């Protein structure tokens, strides 16, 4: 079966019943060290001051910012058109970032782009026109499409050039520059150059887990008024809509019975195109390996085949959609997560929750920490809804390799903080900062790692960004648990992605800890804490064997805590010398023991602190294996 259609008004898309849906593996390639390439530096085809790799919005922001700084800039990428997920991916609803007062945090070039669109949801053809105009208007900026990165060229630990291959004629081209900005999918240039990185959820012990991919699809014949009125009357504060966007229909979609066991569906995020045509972000494809061409192609095909049944369900169950017809699918998958580099600084989930202000901040974000399911069995999670947090410049600077910045969702973010910082507006903010930083680095004859620790240069970067409209006005907001005696325990558990407060930040730190919840927390924390403490379990602890399972109390008590931790000691094979220390809870420090002495039932915050102290006690044995 073959379906040919024009989805975005700018590209034609073909879906074939076979695995060859993608052209090439965008993550393949080898590092070329200086002296190993078959050419001399003088043989580069073109030389530029700054090269930006990647035609995504983040790359466009970096290139435009660089050109406006007066630098000869080349924007290069493998796609046919600029725009990335907003064009080829059909992602036509923006994940906006506001502070509690309603101020837009992602200003500068993102705001310049956004204010030329129809709204938060937009026509993808409009986005393409705006991106092309932004590129075209810069005299110092040239761009080349359909050029695929093959190899970086290194000299003394610094990137000095790249080798690309033209996807039209297969010709290899050689480009040199003084500075590089990597805005490519999966930070391909950085990875090939040898920059360390984490895969997916690797930093919490889940190296093969990635947030679900999504195939955006298009429907015609939506009755917008009927759908909007239904959402406004459904009584749910987290659903709604306007003249361009609809979000919700959770109850209607929960009854959908997927045909393929790996496909999942959540509530509908609907972005209007023109007339009664919409694009929908709702179809989840867990277990897609973003580094494997075959896995991406297989996931795309599974999702396409599911649409026949999904559209029928929408037609029969969702108000305003009774007459809809499937009109197309996006040209490429929406890959939410692949790799995050190891930067000089890493934005951590606690930085986001506690609204940390970095001295070298170059932008801010506030999008809810949205962790889309990482397997068909896993849930969708909203960990919390931050008021704001800052993005440090050092998160764009690799720990290793000079002459390079990384922007977008592959910057140095912890896997949980990535759930918020991955969104395009934050990526465009980091891209703009990188473009300006390239100019400052060249002006001062400093590499990026030197610039990152130079207070004067960072102050100049921030001042220049503000002059271009960036929002760096910091407001102090309190956060839940700020005055808690168990703050370190809260940070420990939150750092593992195990505190889920939702959109309304319902942390419940002072509420009693349900016993069953603590069992799950303990089992999961044992797995996820491995990378933090430097141990690896011989086998995954999925079900702790403890006595009296049928007679567990409703809430966690000191007695039930003792039995659970003692059972964990046995399952972990810890020495008998630990038996009394654990069973009598002697590992707790004096302050913790005193605070829990008066109440037999333990609160969530007390449980988190006790778990931290338990781990600190058993880690030496686990490390010594």
Buried (B, 14 or more C-beta within 10 A) or exposed (E): EEEEEEBBBBBEBEBBEEBEBBEEEBBEBEBBBBEEBEBEBEEBBBBBBBBBBBBBBBBBBBBBBBBBBEBBBBBBBBBBBBBBBBBBBBBBBBBBBBBEEEBBBBBBBBBBBBEBBBBBBBBBBBBBBBBBEBBEEBEBBBBBBBBBBBBBBBBEBBBBBBBBBBBEEEEBBBBBBBBBBBBBBBBBBBBBBBBBBBBBBBBBBBEEBBBBBBBBBBBBBBBBEEBBBBBEEBEEEEBBBEEBBBBBBBEBBEEBEBEBEBBBBBBBBBBBBEEBBBBBBBBBBBBBBBBEBEBBBBBBBBBBBBBEBBBEBBBEBBBBBBEBEBBBBBBBBBBBBBBBBBBBBBBBBBBBBBBBBBEBBBBBBBBBBBBBBBBBEBEBBBBBBBBBBBBBBBBBBBBBBBBBBBBBBBBBBBBBBBBBBBBBBBBBBBBBBBBBBBBBBBEBEBBBBBBBEBEEBBEBBBEBBBEBEBBBEEEEBEBBBEEBBBBEBBBBBBBBBBBBBBEEBEBEBEEBBBBEBBBEBBBBBBBBBBBBEEBEBEEEBEEBEBEEEEEBBEBBBBEBBBBBBBBBBEBBEBEEEBEEBBEEBEBBEEEBBEBBEEEEBBBBBBBBBBBBBBBEBBBEBBEEE
